[in-house]
Amino acid sequence: MFEGMSDATLLRIGIAVAAVLLMLAIPFISRSKPGQGTRTAAPPKPAAHLRQEPTLREILEAEAADAHAPAPGDDELKRMEGALDSRAPAEPAAQGARPSHDFDKIVTLYIAARAGQAIAGPDLVVAAEKAGLVFGHRNIFHRMVDNHPEQGPIFSVANLVQPGYFDLRTIQQMTTPGISFFMTLPGPLNALDAWDTLLPTAQRMAELLDGVLLDDDRNALGRQRVANIRDELRAYDRQREKLTIKPR
């Protein structure tokens, strides 16, 4: 599947995978150390008309209540959140750097297993195939442009357990608490078209795997967040168009 791709495209995918695994840890680090890092959470603004999406803890507690079972304790929640935070070992700086000419934005979603469950390797392979993903470069799954795999992936799917990839030799025995979907921009499609490919794929796989679809802040992905992401990506596309249109 990747044989027709250029070395530059393969290098771009490799850098993207390394960078996303490193960069996705930044929000969690910045939350634990207020005032440090480049991303700080703004204080919540109470508004009755805004829908507040449930957090991972609230999702698990609600599931436990529905099943008349004890809610997950702090140790169980920390284990699941720790899996969401775990990333592949850092690569050398020269390889882990994010060249500005390669990509400048990363969009991420998660699928987390429900309380007391895990995603099994065979189920993941079947779900990925049904969702139109292919296994390839860096030993992770990719969604390619139809009839143009040489353009590189629209988005990719990695394991949340270190080292982040899937070993097909042991996939029958593999279990994981979750997987991550990520796309780097600019990519082979414009941002909004890429998102409209990623979102239904993630929703379909969450359904097939009986998992919980989360946004990059580990909250349940609701309509308001989806609308916000679409607005962000629409603005991104417009900005890119302005940069590519040359004055007469």
C-alpha positions in Angstrom: 0.0 0.0 0.0 2.9 2.4 0.7 5.2 1.2 -2.0 4.2 3.9 -4.4 4.8 6.7 -1.9 7.9 8.9 -2.1 10.6 8.9 0.6 9.6 12.5 1.4 6.0 11.4 2.1 7.1 8.4 4.2 9.4 10.7 6.2 6.5 13.1 6.7 4.3 10.3 8.1 7.1 9.2 10.4 7.7 12.7 11.7 4.0 13.3 12.1 3.6 10.1 14.2 6.5 11.0 16.4 5.4 14.6 16.8 1.8 13.8 17.6 2.8 11.3 20.3 5.0 13.9 21.9 2.7 16.9 21.4 -0.5 15.2 22.7 1.2 14.9 26.2 1.5 18.7 26.4 -2.1 19.4 27.5 -1.9 16.9 30.3 1.5 18.3 31.5 0.3 21.9 31.3 -2.8 21.0 33.4 -0.7 19.5 36.1 1.7 22.5 36.1 -0.4 25.7 35.8 1.5 28.6 34.3 4.0 26.3 32.4 3.9 25.1 28.8 2.2 26.7 25.9 -1.3 25.6 26.6 -3.3 26.7 29.6 -6.9 26.0 30.2 -9.1 29.1 30.4 -11.3 29.3 33.6 -14.7 27.9 32.9 -17.4 30.3 32.1 -20.8 29.3 33.6 -23.5 29.5 31.1 -26.8 27.7 31.4 -27.4 27.5 27.7 -24.1 25.8 26.9 -24.0 22.0 26.9 -21.3 20.6 29.1 -20.0 17.3 27.8 -19.3 14.6 30.4 -15.8 13.8 31.4 -14.3 10.3 31.3 -14.9 10.0 35.1 -18.6 11.0 34.7 -19.1 8.5 31.9 -17.7 5.6 33.9 -19.6 6.6 37.0 -22.9 6.8 35.0 -22.2 3.4 33.4 -21.6 1.9 36.8 -24.8 3.3 38.1 -26.8 1.9 35.2 -25.3 -1.5 35.7 -25.9 -1.3 39.5 -22.2 -1.8 40.0 -19.6 0.1 42.1 -18.3 3.2 40.4 -14.7 3.0 39.4 -12.3 4.0 42.1 -9.5 6.5 41.8 -7.0 3.8 41.1 -9.0 2.4 38.2 -9.6 5.9 36.8 -5.9 6.8 37.1 -5.0 3.6 35.3 -7.3 4.5 32.4 -6.2 8.1 32.3 -2.6 7.0 32.5 -3.1 4.9 29.4 -4.6 7.9 27.6 -1.5 9.9 28.7 1.0 7.2 27.7 3.0 8.0 24.6 5.8 6.4 22.6 9.4 7.0 23.9 10.7 10.3 22.7 12.9 10.1 19.5 16.0 12.1 19.0 15.4 15.9 18.7 16.3 15.9 15.0 13.6 13.3 14.3 11.0 14.5 16.8 11.1 18.1 15.7 8.0 19.5 13.9 9.2 21.2 10.7 6.9 24.2 10.0 6.8 23.3 6.3 5.5 19.8 7.0 2.4 20.5 9.2 1.2 23.1 11.6 -1.9 21.6 13.1 -2.9 18.3 14.6 -6.5 17.2 15.3 -7.0 14.3 17.7 -9.8 12.0 18.9 -9.8 9.0 21.2 -11.8 5.9 21.6 -11.6 4.6 25.2 -12.8 1.2 26.3 -15.7 1.2 28.8 -15.3 0.6 32.5 -13.9 -2.8 33.2 -13.3 -3.6 29.6 -10.5 -3.4 27.0 -10.3 -3.3 23.2 -9.2 -6.7 21.9 -6.7 -6.9 19.1 -8.8 -9.1 16.8 -11.9 -6.9 17.3 -9.7 -3.8 16.4 -8.5 -5.4 13.2 -12.0 -6.3 12.1 -13.3 -2.8 13.0 -10.5 -1.1 11.2 -11.1 -3.1 8.1 -14.9 -2.4 8.1 -14.1 1.3 8.6 -11.9 1.4 5.5 -8.5 1.6 7.3 -5.3 -0.1 6.1 -2.4 -1.3 8.2 0.9 0.1 7.0 3.8 2.6 7.7 4.9 2.8 11.3 2.8 -0.3 12.1 -0.4 1.7 12.6 -3.6 2.1 10.7 -4.2 4.7 8.1 -7.1 6.1 6.0 -5.8 6.8 2.5 -7.1 9.0 -0.3 -9.2 6.7 -2.6 -7.2 5.7 -5.6 -4.3 7.9 -4.6 -2.3 6.2 -1.7 0.8 7.9 -2.9 -0.5 11.2 -1.4 -0.2 9.9 2.1 -2.8 9.3 4.8 -5.7 11.5 5.5 -5.5 10.4 9.2 -3.9 7.6 11.2 -4.8 5.5 14.2 -2.3 4.6 16.9 -2.3 2.5 20.1 -2.6 4.4 23.4 -0.2 1.8 25.0 3.5 2.3 24.5 5.2 2.2 22.1 2.1 3.3 20.2 2.1 0.8 17.4 0.3 -2.6 16.7 2.3 -5.8 16.4 0.4 -8.1 14.0 2.4 -11.0 15.2 0.8 -10.8 18.7 -2.4 -9.0 17.7 -4.5 -12.0 18.7 -3.5 -11.7 22.3 -3.3 -7.9 22.4 -5.7 -5.7 24.5 -5.6 -1.9 24.9 -7.6 0.6 26.9 -7.9 2.8 23.9 -6.8 4.1 20.5 -6.1 7.6 19.1 -7.1 9.1 15.8 -5.0 11.9 14.6 -4.6 13.9 11.4 -1.9 16.4 10.6 -2.6 19.5 8.6 -2.0 20.4 5.8 -2.6 17.0 4.4 -3.8 15.5 1.1 -7.3 16.9 1.6 -8.4 20.3 2.9 -9.0 20.4 6.6 -12.8 20.3 6.6 -12.9 17.4 4.1 -10.4 15.5 6.1 -12.4 16.0 9.3 -15.6 14.8 7.5 -13.7 11.6 6.7 -12.2 11.2 10.2 -15.3 11.8 12.3 -17.7 9.2 10.8 -14.8 6.7 10.8 -14.2 7.3 14.5 -17.9 7.1 15.2 -18.2 3.8 13.3 -15.3 2.3 15.1 -16.5 3.4 18.5 -19.8 1.7 17.7 -18.1 -1.5 16.5 -15.7 -1.6 19.5 -18.4 -0.5 22.0 -16.1 2.3 23.1 -16.5 5.9 24.2 -15.5 8.6 21.7 -13.6 11.4 23.4 -12.2 14.7 22.2 -8.6 15.9 22.8 -9.5 16.9 26.4 -10.9 13.5 27.1 -14.5 14.6 27.3 -17.3 12.8 25.5 -17.4 14.2 21.9 -20.7 16.1 21.7 -22.4 18.1 19.0 -21.1 21.4 20.4 -17.5 20.3 20.3 -18.0 18.9 16.8 -19.4 22.2 15.7 -16.4 24.1 17.3 -13.9 21.8 15.5 -15.6 22.3 12.2 -15.5 26.1 12.7 -11.8 25.9 13.6 -11.0 23.8 10.5 -13.1 26.1 8.2 -11.1 29.0 9.4 -7.9 27.0 8.9 -8.9 26.3 5.3 -9.7 29.9 4.6 -6.3 31.0 6.0 -4.5 28.5 3.8 -6.5 29.7 0.8 -5.3 33.3 1.5 -1.7 32.1 1.7 -1.9 30.3 -1.6 -3.8 32.9 -3.6 -1.2 35.2 -5.3 -2.1 38.8 -6.1 -2.2 39.7 -9.7 
